[in-house]
């Protein structure tokens, strides 16, 4: 059975890259938060706010990717 031909979609790739970058940002901030916690440092409120903003960015990137994927069919 022949494989279906892959459809190249640059907007999809850009949206996926943006989503993956946003996920990476959330993970990096959570890592910083854990390091501060283990070392007994402060600044949790600042990190919590940054994590919240990064999660919103991630969620927006995910929604845009899914919307494109479902609308374009790629």
Secondary structure by P-SEA (a helix, b strand, c coil): cccccbbbbaaaaaaaaaaaaaaaaaaaaaaaaaaaaaacccaaaaaaaaaaaaaaaaaaaaaaaaaaaaaacc
